[in-house]
Amino acid sequence: MSTALTVNPAEAKVLVQDTMNAGLVPLLKGSPGTSKSSIMARIAKENNLKLVDIRLAQIDEVELNGFPDLSGEKATYKQFDIFPTVGDEIPEGYSGWLLFFDELTSADKIKQGAAYKIILDRMVGQEKLHSKAFCTAAGNLLSDRAVVNNMSTAMQSRLVHINMGTDVNDWINWALHSGIDSRVISYLQYKPSHIHKFDPNHQEDTFACQRTWEFVSKIIKQWPDSIPASKAPLLAGTISHGVSAEFMAFCRLSDELVKFKDVVKDPENAPIPVNDAGSMYSTVGMLADNVTLENIEQVWPYIARIPTEFQLALIRRIYVTLPKIAKVKVVEDWVRSNKDSFR
């Protein structure tokens, strides 16, 4: 796959929507765990479409064409109700359907062939697909060895192929809006390369990716103050042994750093980590979790003491969840003085 033709998740979402608007079928391709399914879910929500998730690799060909119906003078097919056809009522509260054929590239050629009629000809058995039903598809890359089968040229030429890579800043922006644990966000700001540590030849049970980092967030929310050392095997089984060991070390480090109550008490003298990016990103995370419109001016003397690059990371991080912070005078003054940093 050509790197020049790879887009990040935010760009991929726009291109999928463009393809749908043109009445064509997008195929979103990317490595395992890169949020392909999440992107389709967001598109469905934003367009008020009922998401119908069809795992093509796990479905029987009969389910795509329908069961033979011998009740009449001529045999025909009886369609499954998961596929909306002409005459079906649009579900209450929705504007239509998004038929998402996930794992398309993992399906064998027989199942891919059975899906042609729906995806390409918009026919389910002998019935036409509803005009308000949009077809989309996703799959893994052949280079990732993730149970991927070659597609026929007939299928290839009838889909719009969108190749998606990973982008840590795009994921962090999503994470800030989605309740992802602050320790995960801070760690990935410190170690952006760990957002997706996938090797097709890896020997471990799992690997770090957008999906598994979300799992980590759900797991560690049980221990908001400190992750017990006994939970190391749990995280190793989520993001791999090596990455989890570094993540837990990062979290232990944050336990030893200055607390927000100490910053509030004495912002002019509260300790600041020196020459340690990991500690600084952890401190930024601590501040982002606690700064409010009411206390930012009180703790600003402390923020003003940290290196400018981390001040920028902090302001950007707070702004995502608290945009009114931009109207606070100390922040307005800081933005004017550091406007070049935002370019």
C-alpha positions as CSV (number, residue, x, y, z in Angstrom):
1,M,0.0,0.0,0.0
2,S,1.4,3.4,-1.0
3,T,2.0,5.7,2.0
4,A,1.2,8.7,-0.1
5,L,-2.4,7.4,-0.5
6,T,-2.9,6.7,3.1
7,V,-5.2,9.0,5.1
8,N,-5.7,9.5,8.9
9,P,-8.9,8.4,10.6
10,A,-10.4,12.0,10.5
11,E,-9.7,12.3,6.8
12,A,-11.0,8.7,6.1
13,K,-14.3,9.5,7.8
14,V,-14.8,12.5,5.4
15,L,-13.9,10.4,2.3
16,V,-16.3,7.6,3.3
17,Q,-19.0,10.3,3.6
18,D,-18.1,11.7,0.2
19,T,-18.3,8.3,-1.4
20,M,-21.7,7.7,0.1
21,N,-22.9,11.1,-1.1
22,A,-21.9,10.1,-4.6
23,G,-24.1,6.9,-4.4
24,L,-21.0,4.6,-4.4
25,V,-19.8,2.0,-1.9
26,P,-16.6,2.8,0.1
27,L,-14.3,0.1,1.3
28,L,-12.3,1.3,4.3
29,K,-9.1,-0.6,4.7
30,G,-6.6,-0.5,7.6
31,S,-4.7,-2.6,10.1
32,P,-6.5,-4.4,12.9
33,G,-7.7,-2.2,15.8
34,T,-7.6,1.1,13.9
35,S,-11.2,2.2,14.6
36,K,-12.7,1.3,11.3
37,S,-15.9,0.1,12.9
38,S,-16.1,3.2,15.2
39,I,-15.8,5.5,12.1
40,M,-18.8,3.7,10.5
41,A,-20.8,4.0,13.7
42,R,-20.1,7.7,13.9
43,I,-21.1,8.2,10.3
44,A,-24.4,6.4,11.0
45,K,-25.1,8.5,14.0
46,E,-24.3,11.8,12.3
47,N,-26.6,10.9,9.4
48,N,-29.4,9.5,11.6
49,L,-29.1,6.1,10.0
50,K,-29.7,2.8,11.7
51,L,-26.5,0.8,11.7
52,V,-26.8,-2.8,10.5
53,D,-23.4,-4.5,11.2
54,I,-22.9,-7.5,8.9
55,R,-19.8,-9.6,9.6
56,L,-19.4,-11.1,6.1
57,A,-16.8,-13.6,7.2
58,Q,-19.2,-15.1,9.7
59,I,-22.4,-15.0,7.7
60,D,-23.8,-17.8,5.5
61,E,-24.3,-17.2,1.8
62,V,-28.0,-18.2,2.3
63,E,-28.4,-15.3,4.6
64,L,-27.4,-12.9,1.8
65,N,-29.7,-14.3,-0.9
66,G,-32.6,-15.5,1.3
67,F,-34.1,-18.9,1.9
68,P,-35.7,-20.7,-1.0
69,D,-39.5,-20.2,-0.9
70,L,-41.4,-23.1,-2.6
71,S,-44.9,-22.0,-1.5
72,G,-46.0,-20.6,-4.8
73,E,-46.2,-21.9,-8.4
74,K,-42.6,-20.8,-8.9
75,A,-39.7,-21.0,-6.5
76,T,-38.3,-17.7,-5.2
77,Y,-36.4,-16.4,-2.2
78,K,-37.5,-15.2,1.2
79,Q,-35.2,-12.4,2.4
80,F,-33.9,-12.0,5.9
81,D,-35.3,-9.0,7.7
82,I,-31.8,-7.5,8.4
83,F,-31.8,-6.2,4.8
84,P,-34.3,-3.3,4.2
85,T,-36.0,-3.6,0.8
86,V,-38.5,-1.5,-1.2
87,G,-41.7,-1.2,0.8
88,D,-40.1,-1.6,4.2
89,E,-40.9,1.3,6.7
90,I,-38.0,3.3,7.9
91,P,-37.5,2.6,11.6
92,E,-39.0,5.3,13.8
93,G,-36.5,8.0,14.7
94,Y,-34.2,7.2,11.8
95,S,-33.7,8.5,8.3
96,G,-32.6,5.2,6.8
97,W,-30.1,2.5,7.2
98,L,-26.3,2.1,7.0
99,L,-25.5,-1.5,5.9
100,F,-21.9,-2.0,7.1
101,F,-20.2,-5.1,5.6
102,D,-17.4,-5.5,8.1
103,E,-14.5,-8.0,7.5
104,L,-15.2,-7.9,3.8
105,T,-11.6,-8.7,2.9
106,S,-11.6,-11.6,5.4
107,A,-14.5,-13.4,3.7
108,D,-13.8,-16.1,1.2
109,K,-14.5,-15.6,-2.5
110,I,-17.8,-17.5,-2.3
111,K,-19.1,-15.2,0.4
112,Q,-17.7,-12.2,-1.4
113,G,-19.5,-13.3,-4.5
114,A,-22.8,-13.8,-2.6
115,A,-22.4,-10.2,-1.4
116,Y,-22.0,-8.8,-4.9
117,K,-25.7,-8.7,-5.5
118,I,-26.4,-6.6,-2.4
119,I,-23.4,-4.3,-2.4
120,L,-23.1,-3.7,-6.1
121,D,-26.5,-4.4,-7.6
122,R,-28.6,-3.4,-4.6
123,M,-30.6,-6.5,-4.8
124,V,-31.5,-8.9,-2.0
125,G,-32.7,-12.1,-3.6
126,Q,-35.4,-10.8,-6.0
127,E,-36.1,-7.7,-4.1
128,K,-34.5,-4.2,-4.6
129,L,-32.7,-2.7,-1.6
130,H,-34.5,0.3,-0.1
131,S,-33.4,3.6,-1.6
132,K,-32.5,4.9,1.9
133,A,-30.2,2.0,2.6
134,F,-26.5,2.9,2.2
135,C,-23.8,0.2,1.8
136,T,-20.3,0.5,3.2
137,A,-17.6,-2.0,3.9
138,A,-14.3,-2.4,5.8
139,G,-11.5,-4.8,6.0
140,N,-8.0,-5.5,7.1
141,L,-4.9,-5.2,4.9
142,L,-3.4,-8.1,3.0
143,S,0.1,-7.1,4.3
144,D,-1.1,-7.5,8.0
145,R,-1.8,-11.3,7.6
146,A,-5.1,-10.8,9.5
147,V,-7.1,-13.5,7.7
148,V,-7.4,-11.5,4.5
149,N,-8.4,-13.0,1.1
150,N,-7.7,-11.5,-2.3
151,M,-10.8,-9.8,-3.8
152,S,-11.9,-10.6,-7.4
153,T,-11.3,-7.8,-9.9
154,A,-15.1,-7.6,-10.3
155,M,-15.4,-6.6,-6.7
156,Q,-12.3,-4.4,-6.6
157,S,-13.4,-2.2,-9.5
158,R,-16.9,-1.6,-8.0
159,L,-15.7,-0.3,-4.7
160,V,-14.0,3.0,-3.7
161,H,-10.9,1.9,-1.8
162,I,-9.9,4.2,1.1
163,N,-6.6,3.2,2.9
164,M,-6.4,4.4,6.5
165,G,-3.3,4.7,8.7
166,T,-3.1,5.8,12.3
167,D,-2.7,9.3,13.7
168,V,-2.1,9.7,17.4
169,N,-3.3,13.4,17.5
170,D,-6.5,12.4,15.8
171,W,-7.1,9.6,18.3
172,I,-6.2,11.8,21.3
173,N,-8.7,14.5,20.1
174,W,-11.4,11.8,20.0
175,A,-10.3,10.4,23.4
176,L,-10.6,13.8,25.0
177,H,-14.3,13.9,23.9
178,S,-15.0,10.3,24.8
179,G,-14.1,9.9,28.4
180,I,-10.8,8.0,27.9
181,D,-8.7,7.9,31.1
182,S,-6.3,10.8,31.4
183,R,-3.4,8.5,32.1
184,V,-3.8,6.8,28.7
185,I,-3.9,10.2,27.0
186,S,-0.9,11.5,28.8
187,Y,1.1,8.3,28.1
188,L,0.3,8.5,24.4
189,Q,1.3,12.1,24.2
190,Y,4.6,11.0,25.8
191,K,5.0,7.9,23.6
192,P,3.0,8.5,20.4
193,S,4.5,5.6,18.6
194,H,2.8,3.3,21.0
195,I,-0.7,4.2,19.7
196,H,-0.3,1.3,17.3
197,K,2.4,-1.3,17.9
198,F,1.4,-3.9,15.4
199,D,3.7,-6.4,13.8
200,P,2.2,-9.1,11.5
201,N,4.8,-11.5,12.8
202,H,4.4,-10.7,16.5
203,Q,4.4,-13.7,18.9
204,E,2.4,-12.1,21.8
205,D,-1.3,-12.7,22.4
206,T,-2.2,-9.1,21.6
207,F,-0.8,-5.7,20.7
208,A,-1.3,-2.0,21.4
209,C,-3.8,-0.3,19.1
210,Q,-6.6,2.2,19.3
211,R,-9.1,-0.5,20.2
212,T,-6.9,-2.0,23.0
213,W,-6.0,1.4,24.5
214,E,-9.7,2.0,24.9
215,F,-9.9,-1.4,26.7
216,V,-7.1,-0.2,29.0
217,S,-9.0,3.0,29.8
218,K,-12.1,1.0,30.8
219,I,-10.0,-1.3,33.0
220,I,-7.9,1.2,34.9
221,K,-10.9,3.5,35.7
222,Q,-11.4,1.0,38.5
223,W,-8.3,2.4,40.2
224,P,-8.4,6.2,39.7
225,D,-5.6,6.9,42.2
226,S,-3.1,4.1,41.6
227,I,-3.0,1.0,39.5
228,P,-2.1,-2.0,41.8
229,A,1.1,-3.8,40.7
230,S,-0.9,-7.1,40.8
231,K,-2.9,-5.9,37.7
232,A,0.2,-6.1,35.5
233,P,-0.9,-9.4,33.9
234,L,-4.2,-7.9,33.1
235,L,-2.7,-5.0,31.1
236,A,-0.1,-7.2,29.5
237,G,-3.0,-9.3,28.2
238,T,-4.6,-6.1,26.7
239,I,-1.7,-4.1,25.1
240,S,1.2,-6.7,25.3
241,H,3.8,-7.2,27.9
242,G,6.4,-4.6,26.7
243,V,4.0,-1.7,26.2
244,S,2.1,-2.4,29.4
245,A,5.3,-2.5,31.5
246,E,6.2,1.0,30.2
247,F,2.7,2.2,30.7
248,M,2.6,1.0,34.3
249,A,6.0,2.6,35.0
250,F,4.7,5.9,33.6
251,C,1.6,5.6,35.9
252,R,3.8,4.8,38.9
253,L,5.9,7.9,38.1
254,S,2.8,10.1,38.1
255,D,1.9,8.8,41.6
256,E,5.2,10.4,42.9
257,L,4.7,13.8,41.2
258,V,3.2,17.0,42.6
259,K,-0.5,16.9,43.4
260,F,-3.0,19.5,42.4
261,K,-3.7,20.5,46.0
262,D,0.0,21.4,46.3
263,V,-0.2,23.5,43.2
264,V,-3.2,25.4,44.5
265,K,-1.5,25.9,47.9
266,D,1.7,27.3,46.5
267,P,1.8,27.7,42.7
268,E,5.0,29.8,42.9
269,N,7.0,27.1,44.5
270,A,5.3,23.7,43.9
271,P,7.9,21.4,42.3
272,I,8.1,21.0,38.5
273,P,9.8,18.0,36.9
274,V,13.1,18.8,35.3
275,N,14.5,17.3,32.1
276,D,12.0,14.5,32.1
277,A,9.4,14.5,29.3
278,G,7.5,11.6,30.8
279,S,7.0,13.4,34.1
280,M,6.0,16.6,32.3
281,Y,3.3,14.9,30.2
282,S,2.1,13.3,33.4
283,T,2.0,16.7,35.1
284,V,0.1,18.2,32.1
285,G,-2.4,15.4,32.5
286,M,-2.9,16.1,36.2
287,L,-3.4,19.8,35.5
288,A,-5.8,19.1,32.6
289,D,-7.9,16.9,34.9
290,N,-8.2,19.6,37.5
291,V,-8.1,23.1,36.0
292,T,-11.4,24.8,35.8
293,L,-12.7,28.3,34.8
294,E,-12.8,29.1,38.5
295,N,-9.3,28.1,39.5
296,I,-7.1,28.6,36.4
297,E,-6.0,32.1,37.4
298,Q,-5.1,30.8,40.8
299,V,-2.8,28.1,39.5
300,W,-1.6,30.1,36.4
301,P,1.7,31.1,38.2
302,Y,2.5,27.3,38.2
303,I,1.5,26.8,34.6
304,A,3.7,29.8,33.6
305,R,6.7,28.1,35.1
306,I,6.5,24.9,33.0
307,P,8.3,24.8,29.6
308,T,6.4,26.5,26.8
309,E,5.9,23.3,24.7
310,F,4.1,21.7,27.7
311,Q,2.1,24.9,28.3
312,L,0.9,24.6,24.7
313,A,0.0,20.9,25.2
314,L,-1.9,21.8,28.3
315,I,-3.9,24.7,26.8
316,R,-4.8,22.6,23.8
317,R,-5.9,19.7,26.0
318,I,-8.1,21.9,28.3
319,Y,-9.6,23.7,25.3
320,V,-11.0,20.5,23.8
321,T,-13.3,19.9,26.8
322,L,-13.5,23.5,28.2
323,P,-13.5,25.9,25.2
324,K,-14.6,28.8,27.4
325,I,-11.0,28.7,28.9
326,A,-10.0,30.8,25.8
327,K,-11.9,33.8,27.2
328,V,-10.0,33.8,30.6
329,K,-7.7,36.9,30.6
330,V,-4.5,35.0,31.5
331,V,-5.1,32.5,28.7
332,E,-5.9,35.3,26.2
333,D,-2.7,37.0,27.1
334,W,-0.7,33.8,26.8
335,V,-2.2,33.0,23.4
336,R,-1.3,36.5,22.1
337,S,2.3,36.1,23.4
338,N,2.6,32.6,21.9
339,K,0.5,32.9,18.7
340,D,3.4,31.5,16.6
341,S,3.2,28.2,18.5
342,F,-0.3,27.5,17.2
343,R,0.8,27.5,13.5
